Amino acid sequence: MGYYVRVEENVKIYVEDLNPEGNKTILFLHGWPGNHNLFEYQFNQLPKMGYRCIGIDTRGFGNSDKPWSGYDYDRLADDVRCVIDALELRDITLGGHSTGGAIAIRYMARHNGYEVSKLALFAAAAPSLIQRPYFPYGLPREAVLDIIQGTYNDRPKMLRDFGDMFFFQHITESLSDWLFHMGLEASGWATASIANTWLDEESLFSDLEKIQVPTLILHGIHDKVCLFPLAEAQNQSIKNSKLVPFEFSGHALFYDQKDKFNKELTQFIEE
């Protein structure tokens, strides 16, 4: 079932809510530049196993409203809080992929982990997507500037190029088109604004240390977007965390090794 949650006076967020009667709830935050449909291969299986699966479309993406502003992690985390309050969610597992992982981390710090009992990070863009003087493990700053420039000059080509980095091995042209069209559903300004947030945001380092709940870190060792050392940094900074490397995965580990992904996630929830 799909519906909208108002997060600001003129902004509504699209929410997909599968198996509302499920025993345990997983709230999924997707990565850039996709939407909740990135988790299709989880939504196909996990409700069958008794889980309630909720996917949010980040503002500016998918079916959500596309306002001009509000693409910093504080506002995006507040949007998540609005959904949790509106749906009266309790004792959930919060899962985030890539930028969604960064938003999940900011949520935990900014909202003190409100109603989240477990955190799951999938190829999370934290503590920094880009290289910084004190953190040499991300992408070069220029790579993100190229993405922003590409968004403004030829967004379809930028999306195609990004899709080529996304998966571990060769995929069908049809699957490539699936990801491409998801990216086109976003607005150009939101696509660029999120990329600017990667450049500007530096507080995720301290956010990691504020996380108090058990945390699962799943990360592909061949990830070309959020490089594997990011996962090691997350594991070092989050007190009660477990890192599971995915040996045959790139950035799309929820597809590259979907059976392993679903198994690791559900085992963690049941622990």
N, C-alpha and C positions, 0 to 999 in steps of 0.2 A: 504494500500500500504506500502511496506517495502523497505527501502533503507539504504545506509551507509553514514555516515558523517565522514570525516577525522578530527581527533582531534590532532594528532601529525603526524610527517612524516611517521611513520610506524604503526600507530594505527587508526583503523576505528571502529566506534560505530554503532551498528544496531539501527534503528529507525522504529517503526511501526506508521503509520500516518493514522488515520481513520476519514473519513468524512472531508477532507480538506476544503470543502466549508462551514463548520459549522460556526455559528455566533460567538461563544466564544470558546476559546482554553484552554484545560486543558493539562498540561504536567505532566505526571506521572513518578515518580522515585521509582523503586521497592526496596524491602528490600532484605537482605541476607538470604539464598543463592539462591534466585530465579532469575526471569527475568521479562520482561514486561508482560508475560502471567499470572502472579499473579493477574493482574487486569482484567482477562477475564470477570468477572461478572459485571464489569463496562463497558467494551468495548462492551458487548452484548447490553447494554441498552442506555447509554448516547448519542451515535451518533444518535439513533432514536429520541432523544429529541432535536436534533439540535446542539449538541456540537461536536467540533473537539477534538478528543482524540489522544494524542501522547504518546507513551511509548518508553522509552529508555532502552536498555540493558546496564547496567553498564559494563565498560571494565572488561574482565575476566569472564563474565557471559553471558548465553544465546548465541545469535548469534554474539555478538561483538568479536573483536580480544581479545586475551588473552596474553598481554605482561607480562614480568616478573615483571615490576615495575609500579608505578603510582597509588597506592591504598590508598593514604592518602586523607583526605577530600579536601585539596586545589586542588589537581590535578583532583579529581572527580568533584568538582564544576566547574573547568575550562572546563572539558568535556561538562558539561551542557551548559556553555556559548557558546561553539563552535556550539552546536546543535541549540541554540536559534539564533545565528548569521546566520548559514547556511540556516535555514528555514525562516529567517527574521520574527521571531515571535514578536508580539506586544501585550502588554496589556493582558498578560495571567494569568491564575491561575496555580501556581506551587504546585503540590501535591506530598508528599513523605511519604512512609511507612517505618518505622523502620530505618535501615541505610539510606534509601533513604530520610527519614525526616531529618536526620543529614546532609546529603549532601545538601538538600534544604536550611537548616539554614545557612550552610557555604556559599552557593551561595549568599544568601541575604546579608550577611555581606561582603564577599570578592568582590562581583560585585555590591554592593550597590543596590541590588534589580532590576538590569537592566531588563526592560520590563516586570516585574512582578507586577500586580496590586493587587493580592490576594495570600495568602499563606495558604495551607491546610496541616496539619500534622496528619498522621494516625499512632498511636502507635510509635511515633518517638523515636529514640535512642538518646535522648538528655534531659538534658545537659550532662549526662554521663550514659552509659549503665552499668558501674560497680560502685560499692561502692568506695568512696574515703573518706579520713579523714574528709573532709568538706561537704560530700554529701553521707549520709548513705543509700540511697534509691535504689541503683541499685542491680545487681547481684554480688555475691562474685567474686573477681578477679579469684579465683580458677576455677569457673565454665567456664570462658572464656579460661583459660589455658587448661582445659579438652577438650574443643571444638577444640582448636588448635592441641593438642596431638592426638585427635581422627581423625582429618583431615589427619594427617600424617601417622597414623597407620591403620585405617579402616574407610575411608571416608563414604562408604555406611552405616555402622552402625551408625556413628555420625549423618548422615542425617536422618536416621530412628528415632533416639532418639530425634532429634530436632523437627521432624514432630509431634511426640507425645505431644510436648509442645505447638504446634502452634495453634491448634483450641480449642474452648471452650468445646465442648462436643464430644462424639463419632462421628466419620465420617466413611463413607464407606471405605473399603479397596481400592477401585478404586480411591477415592479422595486422600487418603494417597499416593498411587502410583503416582498420578499426581504431587504432590508436590515433592516427592522423585526424580522423573526423571528430574524435573526442576533443582534440586540441582546438579544432576550428570552432567548436561550440562555445569556447571561452571568448571573452572580448579581448581585443588587442591591448587595450589599456590595462586591463587586469593582468594579462600575461606579462607585460613589461613591468608593471608595478611590483609584482611578486619577485621578479628577478632583481629589481632595485632593493627590495627588502633583504635579499641574500647579501648584498653588498654592505648595507647600512647596519645590519643587526649584529650586535656584539655581546648581548647579555645572556645568550644561551649557555655560555661557560658557567656562569654562576647559577643559572636555573637548574642545571644537571645535579648540582649538589643539594638542591632543596627537595629532590624526589624521595619520598619515604616508602613507597609501595614496591612490592616485588615487580621487577622489570625484566622483560624478555627482549633481547636484541637479536634480530635476524638480519643477516647482511650477506650479500653475494660477494665472493672474493674477487670476481671479475667486474665489479661495478665500475663503470667509467664516469658516472655522474657524481655519486657520493662515494668516494674512494674508501676502501676497507679500513684504513687507519681511523676514519671517523668513528666506526663501530668500536674500535679498541679504546678510543678516547671516551666514548660514552660509557663503556664498561668500567673504565677506571674511575670515572667521576660519580656514577650512580651506585650508591652503597649496596643495595640488594639486587644486583643485576646479573644476568646470565647471557653470555654471547654464544650464539650458534652460527658458525660460518656455513654458508651454502656454497659448496665447491663447484657446482655447475650452474651458477647464476650470475647474471649481471644485475642491472638496476631493477629489473622486473621479476624479482625472486618469487613473487606470488603467482607468476605464470611459468617462469623457467623451471621451477621445481614445485609445482602447485601441490602435489600430494604431500611432499615433505613439509611444505609451508603449513598446510591445513593441520597436519598431524602435530607439528611442534606447537602451533598456536593452541589447539584444543587440549593437548597434554598440559601445557602451562596453565590454562584456565582451570583444569581439574585438580591441579596440585594442591 
